[in-house]
């Protein structure tokens, strides 16, 4: 069971990410580029350039949890985002 739901806030990193990045690389992006610190109620989403791979980084008590999804066909549909208006 993933343990993610509506009680969490979700942040999407707008740039594509090298999917070879693991816990350290992705948490570094969270701290440096997203101006965030680990929080149990926050999930960070990262996607690759081809939009067929997705990683979710989530802090649970005691450490990070990393979820990885690779689509066999198609791409992830991303939300439209306007920097001035938000989602």
C-alpha positions as CSV (number, residue, x, y, z in Angstrom):
1,X,0.0,0.0,0.0
2,X,1.4,3.4,-1.0
3,X,-0.1,5.4,1.8
4,X,-0.6,8.6,-0.3
5,X,-3.9,10.4,-0.5
6,X,-5.7,13.7,-0.3
7,X,-4.2,14.6,3.0
8,X,-0.9,15.2,1.2
9,X,0.2,18.2,-0.7
10,X,1.8,17.5,-4.1
11,X,4.5,19.5,-5.7
12,X,5.5,18.9,-9.4
13,X,9.0,19.8,-10.5
14,X,8.5,21.7,-13.8
15,X,11.8,20.7,-15.4
16,X,12.5,17.2,-16.8
17,X,14.7,15.0,-14.5
18,X,17.3,12.4,-15.2
19,X,15.6,9.2,-13.9
20,X,19.0,7.8,-12.7
21,X,18.6,10.2,-9.8
22,X,17.8,8.5,-6.5
23,X,17.1,9.6,-3.0
24,X,20.0,11.9,-2.7
25,X,19.7,13.5,-6.1
26,X,16.0,14.1,-5.9
27,X,16.1,15.4,-2.3
28,X,18.8,17.8,-3.5
29,X,16.4,19.2,-6.1
30,X,13.7,19.6,-3.4
31,X,16.1,21.6,-1.2
32,X,17.9,23.6,-3.9
33,X,15.4,24.3,-6.6
34,X,12.0,23.8,-5.0
35,X,13.0,25.7,-1.8
36,X,11.5,23.0,0.4
37,X,12.5,20.7,3.3
38,X,11.3,17.2,3.9
39,X,7.8,17.1,5.4
40,X,5.6,14.1,6.1
41,X,2.6,15.6,4.3
42,X,4.3,16.5,1.1
43,X,4.9,14.4,-2.0
44,X,7.3,15.7,-4.7
45,X,6.7,14.5,-8.3
46,X,9.5,14.3,-11.0
47,X,9.1,13.3,-14.6
48,X,11.6,12.5,-17.4
49,X,11.9,14.3,-20.7
50,X,9.9,11.7,-22.7
51,X,7.1,11.8,-20.1
52,X,7.0,8.1,-19.7
53,X,8.6,7.8,-16.3
54,X,7.5,9.3,-13.0
55,X,9.1,9.3,-9.6
56,X,7.4,10.4,-6.4
57,X,9.6,11.3,-3.4
58,X,7.9,11.2,0.0
59,X,9.2,11.6,3.5
60,X,7.9,9.1,6.1
61,X,9.0,8.8,9.7
62,X,12.6,7.6,9.6
63,X,13.4,8.3,5.9
64,X,12.5,8.9,2.3
65,X,10.2,6.6,0.3
66,X,10.7,6.6,-3.5
67,X,7.9,5.4,-5.9
68,X,8.8,4.8,-9.6
69,X,6.4,4.3,-12.4
70,X,7.3,3.5,-16.0
71,X,4.6,3.4,-18.7
72,X,4.8,0.6,-21.2
73,X,2.7,2.7,-23.7
74,X,1.8,6.4,-23.9
75,X,2.9,9.3,-21.8
76,X,1.8,11.0,-18.6
77,X,-0.6,13.8,-19.1
78,X,0.7,16.8,-17.1
79,X,-1.5,19.6,-15.7
80,X,-1.4,22.9,-17.5
81,X,0.5,25.4,-15.4
82,X,0.6,29.2,-15.6
83,X,3.3,30.6,-13.3
84,X,1.2,33.7,-12.7
85,X,-2.1,31.9,-12.0
86,X,-1.0,28.5,-10.7
87,X,-2.8,25.3,-11.7
